[in-house]
Amino acid sequence: MEVIMKRTGKLLSLVALMLLSAGMVFAGGGSQPQGSTAAPGQKSAAAPAQKKILRLMVWGSTEPKVNYFNYFKEAYPAFAAKCDVQWLLGGAGDGNVAEKIRLGLAANESVCDAAQLNYTQIPEFASAGVLQSLESIVAPVRNDMLQGFKAMTEYNGQTVAVANGIKAKIWFYRKDIFDKAGINVENVKTLDDFIAAGKKLQQINPKYMMWALGPSISQYNYMMVLSGTNSTFADKNGKFQLTTDPNFKKLLEAFKKLHDSGVVAKINEWTPDWEKAFADEVLVSYPNATWLANQTFLPKYASDQQKGKWYATQWPSFIGEVGGSEAGGDVYVIPKFSKEVDLAKEYLKLSFLDREGWFLRTKVGGAPVPVMKSWANDPRVTAPHIFLGGNYGQEVIKALDNFKLFGWDPAAALELSIFNSYFDAAVNGTATIDDSLKSAQAALESQVGNPWKR
């Protein structure tokens, strides 16, 4: 019996040793997880939490977003320790992302946690009540935000977005050529001044042109002027007012006058001829928006030979408008179906409303436009632009002070796809201005109906 007991004791000791080697001990009938160093009867240390996944949907390409996030992880290690970002490509353009959100809402499916949209799509989703409020992250910094960025966070009293690429109106011009012609852009304040400047440039060289307005005019050119007014396509009762609001007629009269003036090139934008016109120094002036200064546009088209010769200033007023924007710009929102609302808010706060998170964009080719007034003197704002001469950052800040959004309604995306051809007909002279406005209004009425009740 004694031998048996000794053998049994050795066996039990061997079993205990094996269990300890496996990282398991028993105490009071309980167990400890493998790897625990807690003594019997004590609580073990919690196992490392698994990283969460934040799904962000964008358009065009995920590559620049991934590159940005690599810098973001280094700047915000606490966030990176608890979260990985999964970048989802929604499609080639903002409309593709918007459609995926619509489908997700219809199917009650969470397709992402936050998404990139254009501001023109905000009225549709905000009016439907399907966007999370961002008031908690915007309110603490609202009073410090430049007007343009503040405007982009809101729709109809709701705080539902943060701005990524803001499209303030900027007039780009060849300062060396304007100086040679004796033109001070500060004195170019009206449409007539703009045309007169163009004619003065052509006294130096007849090829010089002030803008490109081809047979198909990009819709944002019309909207950059209209956005500086208080006009809307439809009133609050859903009645379209293209034939009754005088600003629409003034707009087409102004573009018709420009078209016929001889100082604009009859070239469609986004064509090889358009790009070549910059390279060949035909286009020596260009009213547009801040995005034209990005590396893939004007610096690429005009080439290094024109580096430092292009400057930026404020638009003249074509129909008495003050300020405006090119459709606002792109924004990030959190849809109601987001599975990680708090995490998405934290990321948006750090990336868009925190100084260091925002200026990480300069590491991946982003323009150093300040979101906050208190950032205006940051060296990354005041530093020379990679292509433009003068103080580009300060000119953008001036433009943001006069930044205005067009009064979009929930049918904005559809309205934008309808009116353009009718406006082009008036400018190109294939229809009268009055007939074009009547036809455009009739098309909007039949295809949209009441935009507030869609």
Backbone torsions as a table, in degrees:
resi	resn	phi	psi	omega
1	MET	NA	-42.8	-179.5
2	GLU	-61.9	-40.3	178.3
3	VAL	-62.0	-42.4	179.9
4	ILE	-61.8	-43.9	-179.0
5	MET	-62.7	-41.7	179.5
6	LYS	-63.7	-42.9	178.8
7	ARG	-63.5	-40.3	179.5
8	THR	-64.2	-42.1	178.6
9	GLY	-61.9	-42.7	177.5
10	LYS	-62.1	-38.4	179.9
11	LEU	-64.6	-43.7	179.4
12	LEU	-64.2	-39.8	178.5
13	SER	-63.7	-39.1	178.9
14	LEU	-65.1	-41.5	177.9
15	VAL	-62.8	-44.2	179.6
16	ALA	-61.0	-41.2	179.2
17	LEU	-63.5	-40.9	178.8
18	MET	-63.6	-41.2	179.5
19	LEU	-65.7	-40.2	178.6
20	LEU	-64.3	-40.9	178.4
21	SER	-62.4	-31.6	179.0
22	ALA	-81.6	-5.2	178.2
23	GLY	86.7	19.7	-178.7
24	MET	-123.7	132.4	172.1
25	VAL	-131.4	154.4	-179.3
26	PHE	-112.6	139.2	176.0
27	ALA	-150.3	121.0	178.4
28	GLY	59.0	31.5	177.3
29	GLY	82.6	-1.8	180.0
30	GLY	-98.3	-176.9	-180.0
31	SER	-142.4	159.1	176.2
32	GLN	-113.7	145.1	178.1
33	PRO	-68.6	155.3	-179.3
34	GLN	-57.9	136.1	178.1
35	GLY	92.3	-5.1	-178.7
36	SER	-72.4	143.2	176.4
37	THR	-109.7	7.8	-178.5
38	ALA	-71.3	143.8	176.8
39	ALA	-75.2	158.1	178.5
40	PRO	-55.8	135.3	178.9
41	GLY	88.5	-7.1	178.4
42	GLN	-106.0	156.4	177.2
43	LYS	-75.1	141.6	-179.4
44	SER	-83.8	159.9	173.6
45	ALA	-68.6	142.1	-178.1
46	ALA	-66.3	143.3	177.2
47	ALA	-68.1	148.2	179.4
48	PRO	-54.8	133.2	-179.1
49	ALA	-69.9	142.8	178.2
50	GLN	-74.5	139.1	179.5
51	LYS	-62.3	141.5	174.5
52	LYS	-85.9	159.9	178.1
53	ILE	-113.7	125.3	175.8
54	LEU	-106.2	120.6	-176.0
55	ARG	-97.9	115.8	-179.9
56	LEU	-115.3	123.0	-178.4
57	MET	-99.7	129.9	-179.0
58	VAL	-132.6	174.8	176.2
59	TRP	-119.3	167.3	175.0
60	GLY	83.8	-70.3	-178.9
61	SER	-162.0	143.9	176.3
62	THR	-89.4	-13.9	-173.1
63	GLU	-56.8	-50.5	-179.8
64	PRO	-64.3	-28.7	178.3
65	LYS	-70.3	-41.3	178.0
66	VAL	-63.8	-43.0	179.1
67	ASN	-61.7	-41.9	178.0
68	TYR	-62.8	-43.9	-175.8
69	PHE	-66.6	-26.7	175.8
70	ASN	-62.5	-39.0	174.9
71	TYR	-72.7	-36.9	-179.1
72	PHE	-60.2	-42.2	-178.9
73	LYS	-60.8	-36.7	178.7
74	GLU	-71.3	-36.2	-177.7
75	ALA	-76.7	-29.1	-176.7
76	TYR	-128.7	71.1	-175.8
77	PRO	-63.1	-30.9	179.6
78	ALA	-64.5	-39.6	177.5
79	PHE	-68.0	-44.8	-178.0
80	ALA	-63.8	-28.8	-178.7
81	ALA	-69.7	-25.0	-176.7
82	LYS	-109.5	-7.2	-172.5
83	CYS	-149.1	138.3	167.2
84	ASP	-111.1	144.5	178.4
85	VAL	-99.9	130.4	174.2
86	GLN	-105.9	114.4	-178.5
87	TRP	-88.5	123.6	-178.5
88	LEU	-108.5	129.0	178.1
89	LEU	-87.1	112.9	-178.2
90	GLY	-80.8	-17.3	-179.3
91	GLY	146.9	-170.8	-176.0
92	ALA	-72.1	-30.2	-175.9
93	GLY	-139.9	177.2	-178.0
94	ASP	-62.7	-31.5	179.2
95	GLY	-63.0	-31.9	177.7
96	ASN	-67.7	-41.1	177.4
97	VAL	-64.7	-44.2	179.5
98	ALA	-59.1	-40.8	-179.4
99	GLU	-66.6	-37.8	178.2
100	LYS	-66.3	-35.2	176.4
101	ILE	-67.0	-42.6	178.0
102	ARG	-59.0	-45.8	-178.9
103	LEU	-64.7	-39.5	178.1
104	GLY	-62.8	-41.3	178.6
105	LEU	-65.7	-42.0	-179.0
106	ALA	-65.4	-35.2	-177.7
107	ALA	-93.0	0.9	-176.2
108	ASN	55.5	44.8	-177.8
109	GLU	-119.8	136.9	177.9
110	SER	-85.3	102.5	-175.6
111	VAL	-91.7	-14.8	178.3
112	CYS	-168.3	171.3	177.5
113	ASP	-101.9	-25.5	174.3
114	ALA	-153.5	155.8	-173.6
115	ALA	-144.5	151.6	174.8
116	GLN	-93.6	126.9	177.1
117	LEU	-132.3	171.6	165.7
118	ASN	-91.5	151.0	-177.9
119	TYR	-59.7	-28.7	-179.6
120	THR	-60.7	-18.9	179.1
121	GLN	-92.5	-10.4	-178.3
122	ILE	-61.5	-44.6	-178.8
123	PRO	-55.5	-39.7	-179.4
124	GLU	-60.0	-50.7	-175.0
125	PHE	-79.1	-36.2	179.0
126	ALA	-67.2	-40.8	179.2
127	SER	-65.2	-29.0	179.0
128	ALA	-82.6	-5.7	177.9
129	GLY	70.3	32.7	-175.6
130	VAL	-112.8	17.3	176.4
131	LEU	-115.5	139.5	177.5
132	GLN	-70.1	145.9	175.3
133	SER	-72.5	136.9	176.0
134	LEU	-110.3	18.7	-178.0
135	GLU	-57.4	-36.7	-175.6
136	SER	-64.4	-29.5	179.8
137	ILE	-96.7	-22.0	-178.4
138	VAL	-88.2	-39.3	-174.5
139	ALA	-52.4	-44.2	-177.2
140	PRO	-63.2	-21.8	-177.0
141	VAL	-117.9	2.6	-173.6
142	ARG	-54.4	-44.8	-176.1
143	ASN	-68.2	-17.9	179.2
144	ASP	-93.1	-12.0	-174.8
145	MET	-74.6	139.9	171.1
146	LEU	-64.3	150.8	-171.7
147	GLN	-52.4	-43.1	-177.4
148	GLY	-61.7	-46.1	-179.2
149	PHE	-69.0	-36.3	178.3
150	LYS	-64.9	-43.3	179.4
151	ALA	-60.9	-34.6	-176.7
152	MET	-73.2	-14.7	179.0
153	THR	-81.8	-13.5	-165.7
154	GLU	-119.9	151.7	166.2
155	TYR	-149.8	121.5	175.5
156	ASN	50.7	44.1	177.0
157	GLY	83.6	-2.0	179.1
158	GLN	-102.4	141.2	175.9
159	THR	-100.6	103.9	-168.7
160	VAL	-131.6	3.3	-173.7
161	ALA	-152.1	162.6	166.6
162	VAL	-128.7	143.4	-174.2
163	ALA	-84.2	138.1	175.2
164	ASN	-105.2	-75.1	177.9
165	GLY	-101.7	108.4	-175.8
166	ILE	-95.7	134.1	-172.2
167	LYS	-109.2	72.9	176.5
168	ALA	-75.4	150.1	179.1
169	LYS	-73.0	127.6	177.6
170	ILE	-138.2	137.5	175.4
171	TRP	-100.5	117.7	178.4
172	PHE	-96.4	139.1	-178.5
173	TYR	-152.1	155.3	177.5
174	ARG	-83.8	101.1	-174.7
175	LYS	-62.4	-38.4	-178.4
176	ASP	-62.0	-40.0	-179.1
177	ILE	-75.0	-40.0	177.1
178	PHE	-63.0	-40.7	178.1
179	ASP	-62.9	-41.5	179.4
180	LYS	-62.0	-34.0	179.6
181	ALA	-84.6	-5.0	-179.9
182	GLY	74.8	31.0	-177.9
183	ILE	-104.4	122.9	173.6
184	ASN	-98.8	114.2	-175.0
185	VAL	-63.1	-22.5	178.3
186	GLU	-63.7	-21.6	-179.7
187	ASN	-93.1	-1.8	178.8
188	VAL	-93.9	96.1	-171.5
189	LYS	-115.0	-17.2	-176.1
190	THR	-129.3	173.8	176.9
191	LEU	-61.3	-43.7	179.5
192	ASP	-63.3	-38.5	176.1
193	ASP	-61.8	-40.6	-178.7
194	PHE	-63.2	-45.3	179.4
195	ILE	-66.5	-41.3	179.4
196	ALA	-62.5	-38.3	177.5
197	ALA	-63.3	-40.5	178.6
198	GLY	-61.9	-41.1	179.5
199	LYS	-68.0	-33.9	178.1
200	LYS	-68.4	-38.2	176.2
201	LEU	-62.5	-38.5	-176.9
202	GLN	-70.9	-12.9	173.2
203	GLN	-71.1	-26.3	176.2
204	ILE	-81.3	-46.8	-179.8
205	ASN	-151.8	117.5	-176.6
206	PRO	-59.7	-17.9	-176.7
207	LYS	-78.1	-16.7	-174.4
208	TYR	-65.4	133.4	-179.9
209	MET	-129.4	149.6	-174.7
210	MET	-92.2	-17.0	-174.7
211	TRP	-169.7	170.6	173.4
212	ALA	-120.0	116.6	176.3
213	LEU	-129.9	90.0	-178.3
214	GLY	-84.0	-170.7	178.9
215	PRO	-58.7	-33.4	177.2
216	SER	-113.0	104.4	-176.1
217	ILE	-88.7	129.4	179.2
218	SER	-58.5	133.4	-174.4
219	GLN	-58.6	-29.8	-177.7
220	TYR	-66.6	-22.0	176.7
221	ASN	-66.3	-42.6	174.7
222	TYR	-63.2	-43.7	-173.3
223	MET	-71.7	-27.8	178.0
224	MET	-64.7	-30.9	176.9
225	VAL	-80.8	-48.6	-178.8
226	LEU	-59.9	-33.8	-176.7
227	SER	-66.4	-18.5	177.0
228	GLY	-83.0	2.4	176.5
229	THR	-109.7	-175.4	175.7
230	ASN	-102.4	19.4	-175.3
231	SER	-77.1	154.7	172.3
232	THR	-139.1	158.5	176.7
233	PHE	-65.1	-45.7	-178.5
234	ALA	-126.6	151.6	176.7
235	ASP	-83.1	-177.2	-175.6
236	LYS	-67.5	-15.2	176.4
237	ASN	-92.6	1.4	178.2
238	GLY	87.5	10.3	-179.2
239	LYS	-91.4	122.9	179.1
240	PHE	-71.4	144.1	-170.2
241	GLN	-133.0	33.2	177.9
242	LEU	-67.2	-29.0	-178.5
243	THR	-91.4	-10.3	-177.0
244	THR	-112.5	-25.8	176.9
245	ASP	-83.4	117.3	-174.5
246	PRO	-63.9	-19.5	-178.1
247	ASN	-65.4	-28.4	179.2
248	PHE	-69.6	-39.8	177.5
249	LYS	-69.0	-41.1	177.5
250	LYS	-60.8	-38.8	179.7
251	LEU	-59.7	-50.5	-177.2
252	LEU	-69.3	-33.0	175.7
253	GLU	-64.2	-40.2	-179.9
254	ALA	-66.4	-44.8	-179.4
255	PHE	-69.9	-33.6	175.6
256	LYS	-64.5	-41.9	179.4
257	LYS	-64.0	-41.5	176.6
258	LEU	-63.6	-45.9	-178.3
259	HIS	-57.0	-38.5	-175.0
260	ASP	-92.1	-1.5	-170.9
261	SER	-76.8	-23.4	-176.4
262	GLY	87.9	1.2	-178.4
263	VAL	-108.4	5.9	176.2
264	VAL	-120.6	143.6	179.7
265	ALA	-79.3	137.4	-179.9
266	LYS	-86.9	60.1	-175.8
267	ILE	-122.8	132.9	175.2
268	ASN	-73.5	138.4	174.8
269	GLU	-67.3	158.7	178.2
270	TRP	65.6	34.3	175.3
271	THR	-125.5	161.2	175.6
272	PRO	-58.3	-35.5	179.2
273	ASP	-63.8	-35.5	178.8
274	TRP	-65.3	-48.3	179.4
275	GLU	-62.8	-40.6	-178.9
276	LYS	-64.9	-32.0	-179.3
277	ALA	-65.3	-30.5	173.4
278	PHE	-71.9	-47.6	-177.4
279	ALA	-61.6	-35.7	-177.2
280	ASP	-88.5	7.3	179.4
281	GLU	58.5	37.2	169.4
282	VAL	-84.8	-48.7	175.6
283	LEU	-86.0	109.0	-179.3
284	VAL	-117.4	11.4	178.3
285	SER	-154.3	142.5	178.7
286	TYR	-156.9	103.9	171.6
287	PRO	-73.8	123.2	-177.4
288	ASN	-156.2	-141.0	-179.4
289	ALA	-133.8	171.1	-172.7
290	THR	-56.6	-27.4	-177.0
291	TRP	-62.8	-23.0	-178.2
292	LEU	-65.3	-22.0	-179.7
293	ALA	-79.6	-9.9	-179.4
294	ASN	-64.2	154.3	-172.1
295	GLN	-57.5	-29.4	-176.3
296	THR	-83.7	-0.2	-177.1
297	PHE	-117.7	-105.9	-173.7
298	LEU	-54.4	-47.4	178.8
299	PRO	-58.9	-33.3	179.0
300	LYS	-75.3	-44.8	-175.8
301	TYR	-68.8	-44.5	-173.0
302	ALA	-81.2	-18.8	177.3
303	SER	75.5	166.3	-176.9
304	ASP	-64.2	-22.7	-179.4
305	GLN	-63.6	-23.3	180.0
306	GLN	-102.1	6.8	-178.8
307	LYS	-61.0	132.8	179.3
308	GLY	82.8	-8.5	-179.5
309	LYS	-93.5	-23.4	176.7
310	TRP	-85.0	134.4	176.6
311	TYR	-123.3	173.6	179.1
312	ALA	-128.8	145.9	176.2
313	THR	-151.1	-172.1	-177.4
314	GLN	-88.4	148.7	177.3
315	TRP	-62.1	145.7	163.3
316	PRO	-73.0	165.8	179.4
317	SER	-94.5	120.5	-175.7
318	PHE	-87.1	-37.6	-178.5
319	ILE	-129.9	25.8	-178.2
320	GLY	87.6	8.2	-179.9
321	GLU	-72.6	157.0	176.5
322	VAL	-123.4	116.0	179.3
323	GLY	67.4	-149.1	-178.0
324	GLY	129.4	-163.3	178.9
325	SER	-166.4	169.0	176.3
326	GLU	-98.6	82.8	179.1
327	ALA	61.6	17.4	177.6
328	GLY	84.5	-69.4	-177.0
329	GLY	138.8	-172.5	179.7
330	ASP	-95.6	148.0	-175.0
331	VAL	-134.0	166.3	172.2
332	TYR	-115.5	138.5	-179.6
333	VAL	-131.6	163.6	174.1
334	ILE	-117.5	108.7	179.5
335	PRO	-67.4	158.8	-179.8
336	LYS	-59.7	-28.5	-176.1
337	PHE	-83.1	4.5	179.7
338	SER	-57.3	135.7	177.6
339	LYS	-89.7	-12.5	-177.3
340	GLU	-132.0	63.4	-175.1
341	VAL	-62.0	-49.8	-177.5
342	ASP	-64.1	-40.0	179.2
343	LEU	-67.3	-39.7	178.0
344	ALA	-64.0	-41.7	177.9
345	LYS	-62.6	-41.3	179.5
346	GLU	-62.6	-43.0	179.6
347	TYR	-64.2	-44.8	-179.8
348	LEU	-63.5	-38.1	178.5
349	LYS	-62.6	-48.1	-178.2
350	LEU	-68.8	-39.4	-174.2
351	SER	-79.2	-33.5	-172.1
352	PHE	-113.3	-23.3	-173.4
353	LEU	-118.5	1.0	176.3
354	ASP	-107.6	136.3	-173.8
355	ARG	-54.5	-51.7	-175.2
356	GLU	-67.9	-39.8	177.9
357	GLY	-62.3	-39.5	-179.4
358	TRP	-67.0	-47.4	-174.4
359	PHE	-78.0	-4.0	170.0
360	LEU	-60.3	-20.5	179.2
361	ARG	-61.4	-27.8	179.8
362	THR	-65.8	-19.8	179.3
363	LYS	-78.3	-16.6	-178.9
364	VAL	-121.8	26.9	173.2
365	GLY	88.9	8.3	179.4
366	GLY	-75.7	151.4	179.8
367	ALA	-75.0	138.1	-177.7
368	PRO	-81.6	64.3	178.6
369	VAL	-92.9	125.1	-176.1
370	PRO	-78.6	138.8	174.8
371	VAL	-79.1	-39.1	-173.7
372	MET	-105.7	149.6	175.0
373	LYS	-60.1	-37.6	-177.5
374	SER	-69.4	-9.2	178.4
375	TRP	-96.5	-1.9	-170.4
376	ALA	-59.7	-29.9	-179.3
377	ASN	-99.6	11.5	176.7
378	ASP	-61.4	137.5	-179.3
379	PRO	-55.1	-26.3	179.8
380	ARG	-76.3	-14.7	174.1
381	VAL	-91.2	-43.0	-175.6
382	THR	-82.0	-11.3	179.5
383	ALA	-63.5	148.9	178.6
384	PRO	-58.2	143.0	176.2
385	HIS	-69.4	151.6	-177.7
386	ILE	-63.3	-20.4	-175.4
387	PHE	-133.2	-39.8	-173.2
388	LEU	-84.4	141.7	172.7
389	GLY	-82.7	173.5	179.7
390	GLY	75.1	-168.7	-178.2
391	ASN	-101.6	82.7	-175.9
392	TYR	-62.1	-41.5	-178.4
393	GLY	-57.6	-42.5	-179.2
394	GLN	-69.3	-34.4	177.1
395	GLU	-66.5	-37.1	177.6
396	VAL	-66.1	-40.8	178.4
397	ILE	-60.8	-40.5	176.0
398	LYS	-60.5	-43.8	-179.7
399	ALA	-64.9	-36.9	-180.0
400	LEU	-68.6	-26.9	176.2
401	ASP	-67.4	-27.9	179.0
402	ASN	-106.8	18.1	-177.3
403	PHE	-67.9	131.9	176.0
404	LYS	-137.0	145.3	175.1
405	LEU	-100.8	140.9	172.9
406	PHE	-63.6	150.3	-178.4
407	GLY	-77.8	73.4	-177.6
408	TRP	-69.2	147.0	173.4
409	ASP	-112.0	177.7	-175.9
410	PRO	-62.5	-14.6	179.6
411	ALA	-101.2	22.4	-174.0
412	ALA	-54.3	-45.5	-176.9
413	ALA	-59.8	-41.2	179.5
414	LEU	-71.8	-41.2	179.9
415	GLU	-60.5	-40.9	179.8
416	LEU	-63.7	-28.2	-179.2
417	SER	-82.7	-7.8	-173.3
418	ILE	-104.1	-47.1	-164.9
419	PHE	-74.3	-25.8	-165.2
420	ASN	-58.9	-45.1	-175.6
421	SER	-64.3	-32.9	179.1
422	TYR	-70.8	-39.0	177.3
423	PHE	-66.2	-41.0	178.9
424	ASP	-60.9	-38.1	-179.6
425	ALA	-61.5	-39.2	178.8
426	ALA	-67.7	-42.9	-177.6
427	VAL	-69.0	-40.2	-179.1
428	ASN	-79.9	-8.3	175.7
429	GLY	83.9	14.9	177.6
430	THR	-88.4	-4.5	173.9
431	ALA	-153.9	155.5	177.4
432	THR	-73.6	161.3	179.7
433	ILE	-62.6	-45.3	-179.0
434	ASP	-62.5	-43.7	-179.9
435	ASP	-66.0	-37.8	179.5
436	SER	-63.7	-42.2	179.0
437	LEU	-67.1	-39.7	177.6
438	LYS	-63.4	-43.9	-179.1
439	SER	-66.7	-41.5	178.9
440	ALA	-62.8	-42.6	-180.0
441	GLN	-65.6	-41.8	179.5
442	ALA	-62.4	-39.9	179.2
443	ALA	-65.7	-40.8	178.5
444	LEU	-65.0	-41.5	-179.3
445	GLU	-64.4	-41.2	-176.5
446	SER	-77.9	-34.4	-175.4
447	GLN	-93.0	-24.6	-177.5
448	VAL	-105.0	-41.2	-172.8
449	GLY	73.6	-142.0	176.3
450	ASN	-85.1	111.7	-175.6
451	PRO	-65.3	-16.8	-178.7
452	TRP	-89.2	-5.5	-177.7
453	LYS	-125.9	31.3	-179.4
454	ARG	-83.9	NA	NA
